[in-house]
Amino acid sequence: MSWLRSVLLQVLTMRRRWQGLLAGCAVWLLWMIVGFWATLLLFVLAAIGFVVGAVLETPGAWKAWVEKLLSQRFGE
């Protein structure tokens, strides 16, 4: 388990361009293993989960988010 922690720490301390390269390789590998649509579905579900988590993280944030969304959509 300590080797996993050391690898994770090493990846997190890399420059952003190398982190992006590793993320791109991981996406490519996932795409090759499970296919395009499964990978796309995974990213969509992850984005939905991220948004839901971000909204639920702070109390009252969803009200501000809905208000901002509706004000842009319908204009005042």
MOHUPE-V845308 format. One line per field, one symbol per residue. ss: DSSP state (2 for helix, 1 for strand, 0 for the rest). A space follows every 50 residues. Layout:
ss = ???
This chain:
ss = 02222222222200022222222222222222220222222222222222 22222220002222222222222200
